[in-house]
């Protein structure tokens, strides 16, 4: 039979917020707590959270392939569309394609 004699410690004083060393994030808001445990996000707009099966990381969305007569075009190549606005965003390695006024998608560089 197990020993049922145990003592309960009273007056336990935990710091607020709880530091990482004690299982917390050291933050006082949900947003700050998430930022404390996620990889750094600066300069990564439009990226999504992914895993390499061990660690979380920010990843750029996969790009779509545009083909002409079955031959894939290279990323950010000049492509002519009728009624569509295409803008190159080399700084973020993507091409923005806007169809009409409300529908848009991205062509990501390789």
C-alpha positions in Angstrom: 0.0 0.0 0.0 1.3 3.5 -0.9 2.3 5.9 1.8 -0.4 8.4 2.1 1.5 10.7 4.4 2.2 13.9 2.6 2.5 17.5 3.4 1.0 20.4 1.6 3.1 23.5 1.4 1.2 26.6 2.2 2.1 30.2 1.3 3.5 29.3 -2.1 4.5 32.5 -3.7 4.9 32.5 -7.5 6.2 35.5 -9.4 3.8 37.1 -11.8 4.4 36.7 -14.7 5.8 33.3 -14.4 9.3 33.2 -15.9 10.3 30.6 -18.6 12.5 28.8 -16.1 9.3 27.9 -14.2 7.2 27.0 -17.2 5.8 30.4 -18.1 6.6 32.9 -20.8 7.5 35.9 -18.6 4.8 37.9 -20.4 1.5 39.4 -19.3 -0.6 39.4 -22.5 -1.5 36.6 -24.9 0.1 38.4 -27.8 3.3 38.9 -26.0 3.3 35.3 -24.7 2.9 34.0 -28.3 5.7 36.2 -29.5 7.9 35.0 -26.6 7.6 31.3 -27.8 7.4 31.7 -31.6 10.4 32.3 -33.8 11.1 36.0 -34.5 8.6 37.6 -37.0 10.3 40.8 -38.0 10.5 41.4 -41.8 8.4 38.3 -42.5 5.0 39.6 -43.6 2.8 37.0 -45.3 4.8 34.1 -44.0 3.2 31.2 -42.2 4.2 29.0 -39.3 5.6 25.7 -40.3 7.6 22.9 -38.7 10.7 21.0 -39.8 9.4 18.1 -37.5 11.5 19.5 -34.6 11.3 23.2 -34.5 8.8 25.9 -35.5 9.8 28.3 -38.3 8.4 30.9 -40.6 8.0 29.8 -44.2 7.1 31.6 -47.4 4.0 30.2 -49.1 4.7 28.0 -52.1 4.4 29.7 -55.4 2.1 28.8 -58.4 3.5 27.8 -61.7 2.4 29.6 -64.8 2.8 27.7 -68.1 2.5 28.7 -71.7 1.7 25.7 -74.0 2.8 23.3 -71.2 6.1 25.0 -70.6 6.6 26.5 -67.1 7.6 30.2 -67.0 10.4 31.2 -64.7 9.6 33.2 -61.5 8.9 36.9 -62.0 9.3 36.7 -65.8 7.3 39.2 -67.9 3.9 37.7 -68.6 1.1 39.5 -70.4 -2.4 39.3 -69.1 -5.5 41.1 -70.3 -7.5 43.0 -67.6 -5.1 41.9 -64.9 -2.6 44.0 -62.9 0.8 42.4 -62.3 3.4 44.1 -60.0 6.8 42.8 -59.3 7.9 42.8 -55.6 11.5 41.8 -55.9 12.3 42.8 -52.3 9.9 40.1 -51.1 10.7 37.7 -54.0 7.2 37.6 -55.3 4.9 38.9 -58.1 1.5 40.3 -57.1 -1.3 39.5 -59.6 -4.6 41.3 -59.2 -7.6 40.1 -61.1 -10.4 42.7 -61.3 -10.8 44.8 -58.1 -11.2 42.2 -55.4 -9.5 38.9 -56.4 -5.7 38.6 -56.1 -3.0 35.9 -55.6 0.8 35.8 -55.4 3.3 34.2 -57.6 6.3 33.5 -55.3 9.9 33.4 -56.6 11.9 30.3 -56.5 
